[in-house]
Amino acid sequence: MRADVMGYYKLAKDVRQAGFFETEQHKRIFSQIRDAIRQGGLIVVTGMIGCGKTISLNRLTDNLSKDSRVVVSQPLWVEKGKYQVSTIIEAIFYDLKNDKYVIPHGEQRERRLRTLIRSERKPVAVFIDEAHNLPIATLKGLKHLVETLNKGISPGCLSVILVGHPKLQNDLKRASMQEIGYRSSPFSLDGAIDGRRQFIEWLIEQTVQEGVSISDVFESEAIDLLAEKLVTPLQIVEHLNRAMEAGHAAGEKPVSASIVTSVLSGVIEDLEATITRLGYDHKALANLLNVSQGEARQFLAGRLDSARSADLHEQLLVVGLPI
């Protein structure tokens, strides 16, 4: 946000720097994930685009890193589409030993890794963000790795936490992926922030200067409108900024509902925007519905006849997409 806008509304910092809004639902989910990590295995954490997966993941890993009862490993390679199990094995070795450690090859590699994990005498948690981009072969390989390394009774065990869009969980429900889906523990971050108005008010409180009230920045009706129309924390933060920039340009303080209406984008409620937040592009949607990419584009654009559109909409509901 521009400095002149921040000064106009007496903000001490940008809304994007407000921090982490932890709800009771967040605490329950984090507690359940920690319990699952101690048991070892595959854990799947999903949430739509903009729901706060990355900041939630950072919060969880920071807390676990401070917990001497868990070892945290995070692969840093960003090309998830090229990930292989060997990439993740290397990351575990480096996090448990150091970057100069000579990783063995062949059969000796897995045996050495199992010994290393057991010697820790506590769970080793490997977090993989953007896991919806992992190749199918890598997902199946991770499942096999976890099962292989966790054989036998030992305080040291391996947990792999796959974090991604809802598409990831839906993919794991498919017949070809059920060997993974049935053996994983699923968690969803969607709905973790159940009070959007409360979140908006918290954002404003965290960013205004001392002595400035919420009503000095936004009218109550404007906040109601934002809470009604917006879905994810990312959308809320972005449109709070846009509303204040528009209000500043109009010389309006506090920001009114009419200003908010002017900045709310109509695409927010479009089917294409909803599908995108769930992690699907035209190609992925076509594959999911077993239709051509051209028909998938027409469906998202609302150009199919009503009967065919209703049929595809029903198929999306059947596979569990919340649209």
C-alpha positions as CSV (number, residue, x, y, z in Angstrom):
1,M,0.0,0.0,0.0
2,R,1.2,3.5,-0.8
3,A,2.5,5.6,2.0
4,D,0.1,8.4,1.3
5,V,-2.9,6.1,1.6
6,M,-1.5,4.7,4.9
7,G,-1.1,8.2,6.2
8,Y,-4.6,9.2,5.2
9,Y,-6.2,6.4,7.1
10,K,-3.5,6.5,9.9
11,L,-2.2,3.0,9.4
12,A,0.9,1.9,11.2
13,K,1.7,-0.9,8.7
14,D,0.3,-2.5,5.5
15,V,-2.6,-4.8,5.9
16,R,-0.5,-7.6,4.4
17,Q,1.8,-7.4,7.4
18,A,-0.9,-7.9,10.0
19,G,0.3,-11.4,10.9
20,F,-1.4,-14.7,11.5
21,F,-5.1,-14.7,12.6
22,E,-5.3,-18.0,14.6
23,T,-8.7,-19.3,15.3
24,E,-9.9,-22.1,17.5
25,Q,-10.3,-24.2,14.3
26,H,-6.7,-23.6,13.4
27,K,-5.6,-24.7,16.9
28,R,-7.7,-27.9,16.6
29,I,-6.3,-28.7,13.1
30,F,-2.7,-28.1,14.2
31,S,-3.2,-30.3,17.2
32,Q,-4.6,-33.1,15.1
33,I,-1.8,-32.8,12.6
34,R,0.8,-33.0,15.4
35,D,-0.9,-36.1,16.7
36,A,-0.9,-37.7,13.2
37,I,2.8,-36.8,12.8
38,R,3.7,-38.7,15.9
39,Q,2.1,-41.8,14.5
40,G,4.0,-41.6,11.2
41,G,2.5,-41.9,7.7
42,L,1.1,-39.7,4.9
43,I,-0.8,-36.6,5.9
44,V,-2.7,-34.5,3.3
45,V,-3.4,-30.8,4.2
46,T,-5.5,-29.0,1.6
47,G,-7.1,-25.6,1.1
48,M,-8.3,-23.4,-1.7
49,I,-6.0,-20.7,-3.2
50,G,-5.9,-17.8,-0.9
51,C,-7.1,-19.6,2.2
52,G,-3.8,-19.1,4.0
53,K,-2.1,-22.4,3.5
54,T,1.4,-21.0,3.3
55,I,1.2,-18.8,6.3
56,S,-0.5,-21.7,8.3
57,L,2.2,-24.1,7.2
58,N,4.9,-21.6,8.3
59,R,3.2,-21.2,11.6
60,L,2.9,-25.0,12.1
61,T,6.5,-25.7,11.1
62,D,7.8,-22.9,13.3
63,N,6.0,-24.3,16.3
64,L,7.2,-27.9,15.5
65,S,10.8,-26.7,15.0
66,K,10.7,-25.3,18.6
67,D,9.3,-28.7,19.8
68,S,12.2,-30.9,20.7
69,R,9.9,-33.9,20.2
70,V,9.8,-33.5,16.4
71,V,12.4,-33.1,13.7
72,V,11.2,-30.9,10.7
73,S,12.5,-31.3,7.2
74,Q,11.5,-29.1,4.2
75,P,12.7,-29.7,0.7
76,L,13.7,-26.4,-1.0
77,W,13.6,-27.4,-4.6
78,V,10.9,-25.4,-6.3
79,E,10.3,-27.4,-9.4
80,K,7.6,-29.6,-7.9
81,G,6.6,-31.0,-11.3
82,K,10.0,-32.6,-11.6
83,Y,10.2,-33.9,-8.0
84,Q,11.3,-37.5,-7.5
85,V,11.4,-39.5,-4.3
86,S,15.2,-39.3,-4.5
87,T,14.9,-35.5,-4.2
88,I,12.9,-35.8,-1.0
89,I,15.3,-38.4,0.4
90,E,18.2,-36.1,-0.2
91,A,16.4,-33.3,1.7
92,I,15.8,-35.6,4.7
93,F,19.5,-36.6,4.8
94,Y,20.6,-33.0,4.6
95,D,18.2,-31.8,7.3
96,L,19.2,-34.7,9.6
97,K,22.9,-34.5,8.9
98,N,24.3,-31.6,6.9
99,D,24.7,-30.5,3.3
100,K,28.2,-32.0,3.1
101,Y,27.0,-35.5,4.1
102,V,27.8,-38.1,1.4
103,I,24.5,-39.8,0.6
104,P,24.8,-43.5,-0.1
105,H,23.4,-45.1,-3.3
106,G,21.2,-48.1,-4.1
107,E,19.9,-50.3,-1.3
108,Q,22.2,-48.8,1.2
109,R,20.5,-45.4,0.9
110,E,17.1,-46.5,2.3
111,R,18.8,-48.7,4.9
112,R,21.0,-45.8,6.1
113,L,18.0,-43.4,6.1
114,R,15.9,-45.8,8.2
115,T,18.8,-46.2,10.7
116,L,19.2,-42.4,10.8
117,I,15.5,-41.8,11.5
118,R,15.3,-44.4,14.2
119,S,18.4,-43.0,15.8
120,E,16.5,-39.7,16.3
121,R,14.0,-41.6,18.5
122,K,11.3,-39.1,17.5
123,P,9.1,-38.4,14.5
124,V,10.7,-36.8,11.4
125,A,8.1,-34.6,9.6
126,V,8.7,-33.8,6.0
127,F,6.6,-30.9,4.7
128,I,6.0,-30.6,0.9
129,D,4.2,-27.5,-0.2
130,E,2.4,-27.2,-3.6
131,A,2.0,-31.0,-3.5
132,H,-0.8,-31.0,-6.1
133,N,2.0,-30.5,-8.6
134,L,3.8,-33.7,-7.7
135,P,3.9,-36.4,-10.4
136,I,1.8,-39.5,-9.7
137,A,4.8,-41.7,-9.6
138,T,6.4,-39.5,-6.9
139,L,3.2,-39.7,-4.7
140,K,3.2,-43.5,-5.0
141,G,6.9,-43.6,-4.3
142,L,6.4,-41.5,-1.1
143,K,3.7,-43.8,0.1
144,H,6.1,-46.8,-0.4
145,L,8.9,-44.9,1.3
146,V,6.9,-44.2,4.4
147,E,5.7,-47.8,4.6
148,T,9.2,-49.1,4.2
149,L,10.9,-46.8,6.7
150,N,8.1,-47.2,9.3
151,K,8.2,-51.0,9.5
152,G,8.8,-52.3,13.0
153,I,8.3,-50.6,16.3
154,S,10.5,-47.6,17.0
155,P,10.1,-44.1,18.5
156,G,11.6,-42.7,15.3
157,C,9.2,-42.6,12.4
158,L,8.7,-40.7,9.1
159,S,5.7,-38.5,8.4
160,V,5.3,-36.8,5.0
161,I,2.9,-33.9,5.0
162,L,1.6,-33.0,1.5
163,V,0.1,-29.5,1.4
164,G,-1.8,-28.4,-1.7
165,H,-5.1,-27.3,-3.3
166,P,-8.3,-29.3,-2.9
167,K,-7.5,-30.9,-6.3
168,L,-4.8,-32.9,-4.4
169,Q,-7.4,-34.6,-2.2
170,N,-9.8,-35.1,-5.0
171,D,-7.0,-36.7,-7.1
172,L,-6.2,-39.1,-4.2
173,K,-9.9,-40.3,-4.3
174,R,-9.6,-41.5,-7.8
175,A,-9.5,-45.3,-8.4
176,S,-5.9,-45.2,-9.6
177,M,-4.8,-43.3,-6.5
178,Q,-6.8,-45.0,-3.8
179,E,-3.8,-46.9,-2.6
180,I,-2.5,-43.5,-1.4
181,G,-5.8,-41.8,-0.5
182,Y,-6.9,-44.7,1.8
183,R,-3.6,-44.7,3.6
184,S,-3.4,-40.9,4.3
185,S,-4.8,-38.7,7.0
186,P,-6.7,-35.8,5.4
187,F,-7.1,-32.3,6.8
188,S,-8.7,-29.2,5.3
189,L,-7.9,-25.5,6.1
190,D,-11.0,-24.3,4.2
191,G,-13.4,-22.8,6.8
192,A,-10.6,-22.4,9.4
193,I,-11.6,-18.7,9.5
194,D,-15.3,-19.0,9.9
195,G,-16.0,-15.4,11.0
196,R,-15.0,-13.2,8.0
197,R,-16.3,-10.0,9.7
198,Q,-14.2,-10.8,12.8
199,F,-11.2,-11.3,10.6
200,I,-11.6,-8.0,8.8
201,E,-12.0,-6.1,12.1
202,W,-8.9,-7.9,13.4
203,L,-6.9,-6.9,10.3
204,I,-7.8,-3.2,10.8
205,E,-7.1,-3.3,14.5
206,Q,-3.6,-4.9,13.9
207,T,-2.6,-2.2,11.3
208,V,-4.0,1.2,12.6
209,Q,-2.1,3.6,14.7
210,E,-2.7,3.8,18.4
211,G,-6.0,5.6,19.2
212,V,-7.5,5.0,15.8
213,S,-10.7,2.9,15.8
214,I,-12.2,0.6,13.2
215,S,-15.0,3.0,12.5
216,D,-12.4,5.7,11.6
217,V,-11.3,3.6,8.7
218,F,-14.4,1.7,7.5
219,E,-18.1,2.2,7.9
220,S,-19.9,-0.8,9.4
221,E,-21.9,-1.4,6.2
222,A,-18.7,-1.5,4.2
223,I,-17.3,-4.2,6.4
224,D,-20.5,-6.2,6.2
225,L,-20.3,-6.0,2.4
226,L,-16.7,-7.2,2.3
227,A,-17.5,-10.1,4.7
228,E,-20.5,-11.1,2.5
229,K,-18.9,-11.0,-0.9
230,L,-15.4,-12.2,-0.2
231,V,-14.4,-15.8,0.4
232,T,-10.7,-16.2,1.2
233,P,-8.3,-14.2,3.5
234,L,-6.2,-13.3,0.4
235,Q,-9.3,-11.8,-1.3
236,I,-10.1,-9.9,1.9
237,V,-6.6,-8.4,2.3
238,E,-6.5,-7.4,-1.4
239,H,-9.9,-5.7,-1.4
240,L,-9.2,-3.9,1.9
241,N,-6.2,-2.4,0.2
242,R,-8.2,-1.5,-3.0
243,A,-11.0,0.0,-1.0
244,M,-8.7,2.3,1.0
245,E,-6.9,3.3,-2.2
246,A,-10.2,4.1,-3.9
247,G,-11.4,5.9,-0.8
248,H,-8.3,8.0,-0.7
249,A,-8.7,8.9,-4.3
250,A,-12.3,10.0,-3.6
251,G,-11.3,11.9,-0.4
252,E,-13.5,9.7,1.6
253,K,-12.9,8.7,5.2
254,P,-14.1,6.3,6.6
255,V,-14.5,4.1,3.5
256,S,-18.2,3.7,2.7
257,A,-20.2,0.8,1.3
258,S,-20.5,2.5,-2.1
259,I,-16.7,2.6,-2.4
260,V,-16.4,-1.1,-1.5
261,T,-19.1,-1.9,-4.1
262,S,-17.1,0.0,-6.7
263,V,-13.9,-2.1,-6.1
264,L,-15.5,-5.5,-5.7
265,S,-14.8,-7.5,-8.8
266,G,-17.6,-9.4,-10.5
267,V,-15.3,-12.3,-11.3
268,I,-15.2,-13.3,-7.6
269,E,-18.5,-15.1,-7.9
270,D,-17.8,-16.6,-11.4
271,L,-17.6,-20.3,-11.8
272,E,-14.1,-20.0,-13.3
273,A,-12.8,-18.1,-10.3
274,T,-14.3,-20.7,-7.9
275,I,-12.7,-23.6,-9.9
276,T,-9.4,-21.8,-10.0
277,R,-9.3,-21.3,-6.2
278,L,-9.8,-25.1,-5.9
279,G,-6.6,-25.7,-8.0
280,Y,-8.1,-26.5,-11.4
281,D,-7.2,-25.0,-14.7
282,H,-8.9,-25.9,-18.0
283,K,-6.7,-28.9,-18.6
284,A,-7.2,-30.3,-15.1
285,L,-10.9,-29.7,-15.2
286,A,-11.2,-31.4,-18.6
287,N,-9.3,-34.4,-17.2
288,L,-11.5,-34.6,-14.1
289,L,-14.8,-34.5,-16.1
290,N,-13.4,-36.6,-19.0
291,V,-14.3,-33.9,-21.6
292,S,-12.3,-31.9,-24.1
293,Q,-10.5,-28.8,-23.0
294,G,-12.6,-26.8,-25.4
295,E,-15.8,-28.0,-23.7
296,A,-14.2,-27.3,-20.3
297,R,-13.5,-23.7,-21.4
298,Q,-17.1,-23.3,-22.7
299,F,-18.5,-24.6,-19.4
300,L,-16.5,-22.2,-17.3
301,A,-17.4,-19.3,-19.6
302,G,-21.1,-20.2,-19.3
303,R,-21.5,-20.9,-23.0
304,L,-22.8,-24.4,-22.9
305,D,-26.5,-25.2,-23.1
306,S,-28.3,-25.4,-19.8
307,A,-28.8,-29.2,-19.8
308,R,-25.1,-29.9,-20.5
309,S,-24.0,-27.3,-18.0
310,A,-26.2,-28.8,-15.3
311,D,-24.8,-32.2,-16.1
312,L,-21.2,-31.1,-15.7
313,H,-22.1,-29.1,-12.6
314,E,-23.6,-32.3,-11.1
315,Q,-20.5,-34.2,-11.9
316,L,-18.4,-31.7,-10.0
317,L,-20.6,-32.0,-7.0
318,V,-20.3,-35.8,-7.1
319,V,-16.5,-35.7,-7.0
320,G,-16.7,-33.3,-4.0
321,L,-16.0,-29.9,-5.4
322,P,-17.7,-27.3,-3.2
323,I,-19.2,-25.1,-5.9
